[in-house]
Amino acid sequence: MLYVPYNIVPAGPAMKLEVKKIGNSTGLILPKELLSELDIKQGQWLYVTSLPDGGVRLTPYDPDFEKVMSVVDDLMVEYRDTLKALAK
């Protein structure tokens, strides 16, 4: 799984991507160099996770990760008050 903590600065320069209309959808076209660097293949699913600093993290789809995140989401709802108190 590709994981880059949000507090680590990427080694390469920032890359600007244009949001484009693709058929009836909207998407990003990722350059070959970026796909190769991140080891992402055409047709592969990605997770997009929002980060506290306003950025996003892209990670390859992992069914096990999806199951774990589902459990975490349920726990966060169930223990919302406890988590809120701990955050103070």
N, C-alpha and C positions, 0 to 999 in steps of 0.2 A: 504494500500500500504506500502510495506517495503521501508523505506528510511533511510539511514545512511549517514549523511553529511561526505564529504571526509576529513574534518579536525578533525573528532572524531575518536579516536583510538578504535578499537573493544575491547570488554571486554575479549574475549577468545584469545588463542594463534593463531598465523598464521597457516594456513592449506595449505599444499603443495598438489596440484592436478596434476595428469599426463594427458597430452593430448594423447588420444588413437585413433586408427583406430577402427571405429564401422561400420561394413559392408563396404559400399562404401563412408562413411563419416568420419569425424574426430570430436571427442567430448571429453567432460569431464565427468567423473563419479563422482557424488556428493554423499558423504557418507550419510547414514541414519541420523546420528546425525546432520549434517549440514542442511539437508532438514527439519528436525523437528525444529531446532533452528530458521530457517528463514521462517517457515510455508509455504514451497513450496511443491506442490504435483506433483506426476509423471504425465507427459503430459501437465503440465502448461507451458504457454509461458512466457518468460522473456525478458525484455529490457536490453540491454547492452549499457551503456552510458560512453563515455570517459571523464575522469576528467582532470583538468588542471595540476595536479601533475603526470600525466602519468598512474594513476590507472584507474580502471573501477568500475562502480556501476551496480549491478544487481537489477532490480525491477520487480515485477510481471506485466504481461500484463494488461493494463487498457485501454479499447476503448476510454474513455473520455480523458485520458491523451494523447493518440495518436492524437485525433482531435486537442487538444490544441497545441501540439508540431508541427503539420502541419501548424497551423496559425502562430506560432512563427517563423518557418522556412521561411514562406512567408514574414513576416514583416522584418526579418533580411536581406533578399535579397533586399527588397524594400528600406529599410532605411540604407543600408550598409555604405554609406558615412557619414551619421549623427552619426551612432554608432561608426565609426572609429574616428570621431572628438571628440566625448564624451569620448572615451577611452584614449585620450592624457592627 
